[in-house]
Amino acid sequence: MIKPLSEALAERGYDTLTAVQQAVTAPELHAADLLVSAQTGSGKTVGFGLAIAPTLLDDSERLDRAETPLALVVAPTRELAFQVMRELGWLYAKAGARVVSCVGGMDMRDERRALERGAHIVVGTPGRLRDHIQRGSLDMTGLRAIVLDEADEMLDLGFREDLEFMLGEAPAERRTLMFSATVPPAIATLAKQYQREAVRVTTTTGGSQHADITYQAMQVAQADAENAIINVLRFHEAQNAIVFANTRMAVSRLTARFANRGFAVVSLSGELSQTERTHALQAMRDGRARVCVATDVAARGIDLPNLDLVIHADLPSNPETLLHRSGRTGRAGRKGVSALIVPPKSAKKAQRLLKTAKINAEWMSAPSADDVLRRDEERLLSDPVWSEEISEEQRAFAAQLVDRYDAERIAAAYLAFYRSRHSAPEELSAADLPAAPKERQAFGPSTWFTLSVGRADGAEPRWLLPLLCRAGGLDKTSIGAIRVQPKETYVEIAQANAADLIAALGPDGEIEDGVILRQMDRAPDIKPSRPAERRGGKPGADKPRRIMPHSAGPKRKPKEAGKPSRAGSDTKEATYARKSGRPSAKPGAGRFDATEGTKRKPRKPEAKAFRGGGDEPPRRKKR
């Protein structure tokens, strides 16, 4: 590793590199284009900073005077661009690098002047960088490396055209490094088009997603969703927490609710200006705020230190968003909690998200008011204040308290004072909580039986199941698959209960009303059902329907003159007369205007003569 960068890492306390940092700094990859997929929070920024160092510094330890940029780093959001700028700033400080940012929402004139003074590394967002290139203020002729950070997010945000423009304007001999949490087909296509034999580097496999994050799926009643979020915030009392919602309206509502309950809260949504966003994030970093309510797009790329808790007030739309949200915590070896608020109607969606993302979450109830109060007591008893040295002033005041009140009164007052500084927890409903979704277990050893009724007899599993339970004294867990066929039904019975069922029915095997049960020698060979069967069609719906070609259909007989098209049908004039109450027209007397209800006269021949260039048109009478 180059000496100035290794010294900077040592000063920052980097004893060992992360997996992605070790992978991209391998000696054999110093000149290669890279397509890297790594989890959020795995140290990608420092990783690509180290990866491009040999390209920028060559064999020297310091960079020459800043002129045209040597490296261009593209990030999806302003916050991520500023974060990358800070990271590369300290990493390349000893190498004499000058890092400049170009992001939307900032003064473009200041950025142009900074570029004119010279820069080694330019970090920016796609739209603003393209604007500088088109205006001629960003010279890319000396570019040696381009880094696309969070490339998948940039495509999701609609920056594909901007990225293709910049990659097309850059020198052909530059290195191109793409870093992405996932590699969808769009990223693979972009890499194939603009990279030269890119080396694929993957560090997301071989372990669970975000091993330092504890996932919790909290079941709540529908009306208690927001109350549960308040209790989760109170239960953990995290130094920094972020609550994700799907809409701006939900962000505004939750922010107002939390502020009314005494939480130090800020919000992030698309309706905020860049100045407001910057102030909100700074409040989180310096401790003036502890809860941030945000939408997915507004929170992309932000890195909050000491973020210990992520709450999904609304479930994300896909597993990738779930991982991106949760990746805000559990960074750099710190532990974090990702809590999903799951009302009854969202239980199946939550299970699908967790399964697709390959996450093992703990299904649990949200903290109750008693749980929060007990947690407060635990925090109070373990507070470091108990082991601190007592000053003389404190000792004198403590003596006054002991003289005036007994120990129990003093302790109770201290507890009440401690609780008064925190929001009171909410009472949650204990009724109608959804059961935790369970994976379908294998039925186990079984014996197959056949019933003498099928679809033609109206057989359905919903009435066959209780019928079997009553007749054989079985529990529904002892009955497996029920496959209704056109003339019979196959039933799977647990092997342990098969003998009891046979004994209960006797030798004739009759259940009731002529329904006969017979044991089968082996499992039936059931063919895939037709669409009509899967939809629960009527008896006989499995028969193929004969479809006749148009030419083979019956021919219509020609209509006889003066005869209605069908029995009892009216002519147009008769229909009008019947509906309007007016007398019908006589044959040849003109036709009726349906809008006016009056008879319109036929067009006069003079009008036709005029169109052909003949006589003058007839004059209209004045009304």
N, C-alpha and C positions, 0 to 999 in steps of 0.2 A: 504494500500500500504506500502511496505517496506520503512523504514525511509531514508536510503541513496539515494534511487531512487527518492523519493518524493522531497528531498532537491535539487537534481540535476535538476528536472523538474522546481522547483520554481526559481532556478537561471537562467534558460533558458527562463523564462517568460511564462511558461505553466500555465495559470489560470484554464483552463478546458481541458479535454481530448476530442479527436475527437470521432466520432461514433465507428470506428473500435477499437480504444484503449479502450473505455469503454466496448465494447462487449467481447473482449478477456481477460480482466482482471476481469471478473465476478467471485466471490468466488467459485461458483459451477464448474468452468472449470479449476481449478488450477492443476488438475492431468489428465485432459482429452486430447486426441489427437484432433487436430482441423483442419478443412478444411475451410479456410477463403477466401471469395471473396470480394474484396474491390477495389474501383477505384484507379487509379494511382494518387499519391500525397495526399492520405488520411491519411498519418501518420502510414503506416504499419510497418516501421522499428522500431520506438519507441514502437509500439503496440506489436510486438512479443518480443521485449526486455523486456517489462513489463510482458508479458505472461509467459516467462520461468524463471522469477526471483524467484518465490516460489520453483521451481524445483532445481535451482542452489544453493540458499542460505538456504534452509530449514527454520529453525526458527531463524537463526543468521542474523546479519547485515553486516558481513564482510566475505569474502571468505578466506579459508585457503591458505597455500602456494601453488603456482601453480605447478602442476605436469602433469598428463595426462589430456587432455581436457575434460571439462564437457558438453560443447555445441558445436555443429557444425552448421554453417550457410552457406548454399549454394546459390550462386547468379549466374545469367547467364553471366554477363560481368565483366570485370576488374573494370570498373568505378563504377558499382553498388556495387561490393564487397568493394572497398575502401570507398565508401559513408557509407555503413553499418558499417564498422569498425570504422569510425569517430563517427557515431551516438552512437554506443554501448560503445565507449571509454568514452565519457563524461557522458553517462547515468550510467555506472557502476564504474566511477572513485572513488567515495566515498566508494564503497563496496570493493575496492582493487582488482578489476578484471584486468587480463592481457589478452589483445586481440591481436591475431596474424593473419596475412593474408597470404594466399597461393593462388597466382593467376598466370596464365600463362603470360609469357613475362618478369617475374622477375627472379632474381638469385635464383635458387633452393637451392644452398648451404647456402645462408643466411637464407632462410626459414627453412631449416633443423636444423640449429644451434638455431634458435628461438624456434622451437618445442622442442629441447633437453633441453633448459633452462626452459621449462614449460609454459603452457598457460591454462587459464580457458575457453576462447572462441576462436574458430578458424573460420575465415571467408574466403571463397575461391570460386573459380570457379570449375565446375565439373571435368574437365580434369586434372587440377593440383592436386586437392584433391585425386583423384583416384591414381595418380602417387605416391603421398606420402604414401598412404595406401599400395600399392603394394611393395614399397621399404622398408616398415617397419618404416619409420620416423614419421608417424602419428598413434599413439596408440589410438584405439577406445574402449578399454575395459572399461574405466571409463565414457563413454559417457552417459549422462542423457537425452539429448534433441537434436533433429535434426530439423532445420528449413529450408524449401525450399522456398526461396523468388522468386517471379515471376515464379512460376512453369510452367505456360503455355508457357512462352517465352523459358524456358530451353528445353521443349519438341519440340517447333518449331525449335530451333537451333540444334536439333539432339542429345541431351544429355541424352536420355532415358536410354541407356545402362549404362552410368556412374552413373546415379541416382539409378538405380536398384542395381548396384554393391555396392554402399555405404550403401544403406538401408539394403541390405542383410548382410553386414559385421558388422553393428552396433548391439549392444546388444538388445535382444528381449524386454527387459523391459523398453526401453527408451521411451520418448514422441516424437511424430512426428507431427510437425505443418507445414501445407502447406498453403502458401499465394499466391493467384492468382487473377488477374483482372477478368478472366472468368474461368468457370469450364467446359471445353469441355469433351467429353467422355473419352479421354485418361487420363485426370487428375482424373476423377472419378474412372477409373480402377486402376490407380496407388494407389489411396487412399484406395480402397477396399483391395488391395493386401498387403500393407505395414503399414496400420494404424489399430488400435484396436478400433472399434466402435467409429469412429471419429464423433465429433459434428460439424454439418454444421453451419457456421456463415456467414451471408450475410448482407452486409451493402450497397449494390449497388441499392437496390430497395427503393421505397417510395419517390423518388425524381428524378429530371432530371439528365442526365449525365453531370457531371462537371458544376454545377450551376454557378461557378465563371468565366466561360469562355464564351465569346461572339463569336458565330460562324457567319462568313460572307462568302457567296459564291459570288465571284467577277467575273462578266461576262466580258470577254475581247475578242477582235478579235484574230484570230489564230496567226497572226504575231506579236501581242503586248504582248504575255505572259510574256516574260522576262522584257520588259519595265514596265509592270504593277507591277511586283515584286519590281522593283526599286522605283516606286512611292509609293507603300505600305510601304516600309522601310522608305522612306523620310517623309511620312505623319505621321507615328506614332513616329519616332525617339526614339524607345524603347531603354532602357538601355542595354538589351540583347535580341536578336532575333535569331531564328533558322529557316532555310529554308530547307525543306525536298525535296529530289529528289530520283528517283527510281534507278538510275544507277551511277556508279563511273564516267562515262564519263560526265554525266549531272552535277555532283558535281564539277568536274574540270572546266567545261565550265562556270558555274555560279560563281565559286570562282574567276576565272580570270576576268570575266565581272565586278563583284562588286569591285574588287581591282582596276581596271582601272578607275572606277567611283569615287574612293576616299573613299570607305567604309573600315573600319578596320575589315577585314574578315579572318576567319580561316575555315578549312574544316576537316571533319571526314569521312573517308571511309575505307574499308577493306584493302586497299593497304598501309596504314600508319603503321609504327612500333609503339610499345607501348610508346616509348619515344616521338615520334611526337604527338601521341594522348594526352599524358599527358601535353605537352607544349601547345597544342591548347586549351585544357580545362582550363589550368591555365591562359592563356591570356584572356579568356572570364571572368574568375572569378575576376581577378585584374583590368579589365577595359581596357587593351591594345587592345582588340578586342571586337566588339559589335555585329557582325553577324557571325553565324556559319552555314555552308552549310554541310548537312550530309545525308547519306542514313539511312534507317530504322534500319538495323542491327548494323551499327556503332554507332548509337545514343541511342541504348537500354540501359536503366539503368542510363544514365547520369542525373545529377541534377544540373542545373545551377541556382544560385541565381538571383533574379530580372529578370527572363525571362518573359517578358510581351507579346511577340508576336511570334506566330508560323505561318509560311507560307507554304502551300502545293504547291510547284512549280509543282509537278506531283501528281495526285490524288492517294491515296493509293489503294491497291488491295482489301481490305475488311474493314468492319466497325470496327473490333477489332484494326487494324492498325491505323485507323483514331483516335480512342479514345486514343491509346497509344501515338501517335504523339502529339495530343492536350493536353494530360495530363502532358506534360513537363511544361506547364504554368498553371496559376490559382491555385497555391499551397498555403497551409497554410493561406487561407483567402485572398490572393492577387487576384486581377482581371487580366484577360488575354484575348487576342484576338487570335482566330484561323481563318486564312483567307485561303480559297480555291480558287486557280486560275482556272477558268472554261472557257476554249475556247469552241466554238460552238460544236465541235465533242464530248466533254466530259460532256455536260449538263445533259444528261439522266443518265450517270454513277454517277455523283455527286448527283443527286436527289435520286437514289437508295441507295447510301451509307448513306446519311443523314437520309433517311426514316428507313432503317434497324437499324441504330444506335440510332434511336429515338431522333434525334437532330433537333431542330427548328432553322434553319439558316436564316439570313437576306440576301435576294438576292439583289444585288446592282452592280453598275458599279464600276470599279477600280478608285481610285482617279486620277483626271486629273492633269495637270501641274498647272492650276489655283487653284485647291483645295489644292495642296501642298504649293503653295506660300501663300495663305490665312492662312493656318495652321501655317506657319512660322511666319507670322505677329502676330497671336494670341499668340504664344509662346514667341515672343519678347516682347509684351506688358505686359505679365504676368510674366516676368522673375523677380526673387527676387532681382536682382541688382538694380532695381528702388527704393526699400525701404531700401537699405543699406546706412549706414552713409558715407558721403563723406570725404575723407582725405584731408589734407592741400595740398598735392602734386596734387591730382586730382582737387581740387578747383582752384589752380593756372593755371593748364593747361586748364581747362574749361574756365577760363577768357580769355586766349589767343584765344581760338576758337571763343568765342562770339565776341571779338574785330575784328577778321579777317573775319568771315563768319556770315551770318544770320542764324536764327534757322532752316529754311527749308533746307538749304544746309547742316547743321550739321546732321540733322535727316536722310536725304537721304544718306549721306556718311556712317552713322552708319548702315543703312539698307543694303547697298551694301556690307559693310564689314562683316555683319552677314551672308549674303547669300554666300559670297565667301568661307566660311568655310564648306559649305555643297554642296553635289552633286546637280547639276541642275536636276529638274524633267524632265520626258520624255513626249513628246506629244503623246497621244494615239488616235487611229482611232475611230471616232464616228460612222462609218458606219458598217453595218452587224453584230451588236452585237446581240447575241442570246437573245430571250425573256426568262424571268425567267420561269422555268417549273411550271405548276400549277396542282394542284390535280383535278381530274375529279369530277365535281359536279353532284349531283343527278339531273335528268332531270325534275322532278316535275310532277304535274298532267298532264295526257296525254290521248289522244284518239287514238285507233288503227284503221287503214284502211287496206284494201286489194286491191292490184293491180292485174289485169287480166293477167299479164305476169310473167313468172318464169324463172328458169334456162334453161329449154328446149327452151325458146325463146331468150336466150342470155342476159337476164336481169342481170345488175350489178349495185351496189350502185353508182358507179362513174358517170353513166349517168342518173340514176333515180333521184339522188339528184338535179341536175340543172333542170331537167324536172319538178319536183314538185315545185321548187322555181319559175320558169317562169309561170307555169299554175295557181298557187294560190297566186302569189305575196308574197311569204314567204321568210324569211331569213333563212339561213342554221341552225341558232341556234334554230329555231322553229321545226326542224326535229330531232327526236331522232334516235332510232334503225331502221335499215333497214334489214329485214331478208328475203333473197331470198330462196324460196322453189322450188321444181321441176317444178310446174305448176302455181304458184302464188307467190306474194311477200307481206309480212306484213310490214307496215310502221307505225311508232309511231309519232304522231303530237302533239305538245303542245296544251293543252285543250283550251287555250285562242285563238288559231289560227284555231281551227277545224271548227268553224262556218263560218269564212271568206273563208276557202278553199272550203267548200261545196257550198257556195253562188257563188263563182267565177266559179266553174265548171258547175253549173246548175243541173237540175234534172237527166239528163242522166249520169252525172259523167265522161264523156269522156275527157281525157286529150289531146291526139293526136294519130292519126294513130290507132285507135281502142283500145287504152289502157284505161281501165275503172277502176275508183276508187270507192270503196264502203266502207261505214262506218261499223265497226264491233260492236257487242253488248258488247263484253268483250275482254280482252287481249288473244291472241292466245296461244294455248298450243304447244310450239315449242319444238320438240325433239332435243336432241344433234345431231349435224351434224356429218356425217361420215368423216373419214380422207380425202377422195377425195373432199368433200365439203369445208373443212377448207383450202385445198390447192388451192381452186378455180378451181376444175376440170371441164372437158367438160360436156356438157349436157348429161345426162344419166349415169354419173359416179357414181351416187348413187345406181345403180342397182347392186345386188350381182353378183360377177363373179363366174362362174362355174369352179371349179378346179377338173380335172379328175385325178384319181390315175394312177400310171405308168402302172399297169396291165390292165387298161381299155382303154389305148390309142390304136390307130391303129397300126397293125403289119406291119413291113416292108416286102416287098416281097423279096424273095431271088434273088440275082443278077445272071443273066444268063451268062453263059460262053461266053467270047469273046465280051460282050456287055458293053459299057461304063456305069459308074455309073449314069450319067445324060446326057441329050442331049447336044451335043456340047462340051463335056469334052474331054481333051487330055489325052493320056497315058503319063507316066513319060518321056519316051524317046522322044515323040513328043513335049512335053512341053520344054524339054531341047533344042531340035533342033531348035524350033521356037525362043527361047530367045537368044541362043548363036550363031545361024547361022551355026552351024556344022551339018553334016548329022546325022540322027538318027541311032541307032545301029540296026543291023539285029537280028532277033530272035535267041537266043542261042549263040550269039557272045560275051557274057560277059555283064558288066554294066559300066556305066559312073561314074567317080569320079567328084563330083560336084565342088571340090576345084581345081582340075587340068584341068578339061575339056578333059581328055583323058580316053581311055578305060582301065579298070583294068582287068587283067587276073584272072581266078578262081584260088583258092589255089591249089597247086599241091598235089597229094596224098602222095608224099614222106614225106612231113612235118607231116602228120598224123601218118605215120608209125613210124617216129622218136619219137613222143610223147609217143607212146606205148612201147618204149624200143627196137625198131627194128633196121633198118639200120641207117647209118650215115645221117645227114641232107645234102641236096644238097648244094654244094658250090655255092656262088654267084659269078657271073662274075664281074671282075674288070672293072670299067669304065675308 
